[in-house]
Amino acid sequence: MAVLPMLTAREVIRALERAGFQLQRQTGSHARLKHSDGRVVTVPIHIGQDIGRGLLRKILRDADLSREELIAYLVLHEERAKYEVEVI
């Protein structure tokens, strides 16, 4: 079982977008993302603060993603960014 990392809202939203979610709307400091199959997730956006592990666990439950899937989407982004830097 993987330990949940401390992530910012931006990192969580990017991982959810890689999982197929699209930003539906943002009201104040909360972004709402929706998947094509109907799953809806709300992510609080507070600049300079990490999302707590308990809240991240709730977001993953709402998104129907496992910890391992979240980490895979985060790693995928890091590898893609590394590749883009090497190509340029």
Contacts in CASP RR format, 6 or more apart in sequence:
PFRMAT RR
TARGET T0000
AUTHOR 0000-0000-0000
METHOD contacts of the structure
MODEL  1
MAVLPMLTAREVIRALERAGFQLQRQTGSHARLKHSDGRVVTVPIHIGQD
IGRGLLRKILRDADLSREELIAYLVLHEERAKYEVEVI
1 67 0 8 1.000
2 67 0 8 1.000
2 68 0 8 1.000
2 71 0 8 1.000
3 67 0 8 1.000
4 53 0 8 1.000
4 54 0 8 1.000
4 56 0 8 1.000
4 57 0 8 1.000
4 67 0 8 1.000
4 70 0 8 1.000
5 71 0 8 1.000
5 74 0 8 1.000
6 50 0 8 1.000
6 51 0 8 1.000
6 52 0 8 1.000
6 53 0 8 1.000
7 15 0 8 1.000
7 50 0 8 1.000
7 51 0 8 1.000
7 56 0 8 1.000
7 74 0 8 1.000
8 48 0 8 1.000
8 49 0 8 1.000
8 50 0 8 1.000
8 51 0 8 1.000
9 31 0 8 1.000
9 43 0 8 1.000
9 44 0 8 1.000
9 45 0 8 1.000
9 46 0 8 1.000
9 51 0 8 1.000
10 45 0 8 1.000
11 74 0 8 1.000
12 43 0 8 1.000
12 51 0 8 1.000
12 56 0 8 1.000
12 59 0 8 1.000
13 23 0 8 1.000
13 31 0 8 1.000
13 33 0 8 1.000
13 43 0 8 1.000
13 45 0 8 1.000
14 77 0 8 1.000
15 70 0 8 1.000
15 73 0 8 1.000
15 74 0 8 1.000
15 77 0 8 1.000
16 33 0 8 1.000
16 41 0 8 1.000
16 43 0 8 1.000
16 59 0 8 1.000
16 63 0 8 1.000
16 73 0 8 1.000
17 23 0 8 1.000
17 33 0 8 1.000
18 73 0 8 1.000
18 76 0 8 1.000
18 77 0 8 1.000
19 35 0 8 1.000
19 63 0 8 1.000
19 65 0 8 1.000
19 69 0 8 1.000
19 73 0 8 1.000
20 35 0 8 1.000
20 36 0 8 1.000
21 33 0 8 1.000
21 34 0 8 1.000
21 35 0 8 1.000
21 39 0 8 1.000
21 41 0 8 1.000
21 63 0 8 1.000
22 33 0 8 1.000
22 34 0 8 1.000
22 35 0 8 1.000
22 36 0 8 1.000
23 31 0 8 1.000
23 32 0 8 1.000
23 33 0 8 1.000
24 32 0 8 1.000
24 33 0 8 1.000
24 34 0 8 1.000
24 40 0 8 1.000
25 31 0 8 1.000
25 32 0 8 1.000
26 32 0 8 1.000
26 45 0 8 1.000
29 44 0 8 1.000
29 45 0 8 1.000
29 46 0 8 1.000
30 42 0 8 1.000
30 43 0 8 1.000
30 44 0 8 1.000
30 45 0 8 1.000
31 42 0 8 1.000
31 43 0 8 1.000
31 45 0 8 1.000
32 40 0 8 1.000
32 41 0 8 1.000
32 42 0 8 1.000
32 43 0 8 1.000
33 40 0 8 1.000
33 41 0 8 1.000
33 42 0 8 1.000
33 43 0 8 1.000
34 40 0 8 1.000
34 41 0 8 1.000
35 63 0 8 1.000
39 62 0 8 1.000
39 63 0 8 1.000
39 64 0 8 1.000
40 62 0 8 1.000
41 59 0 8 1.000
41 62 0 8 1.000
41 63 0 8 1.000
42 59 0 8 1.000
42 62 0 8 1.000
43 51 0 8 1.000
43 59 0 8 1.000
44 51 0 8 1.000
44 55 0 8 1.000
51 59 0 8 1.000
60 66 0 8 1.000
60 67 0 8 1.000
60 70 0 8 1.000
END
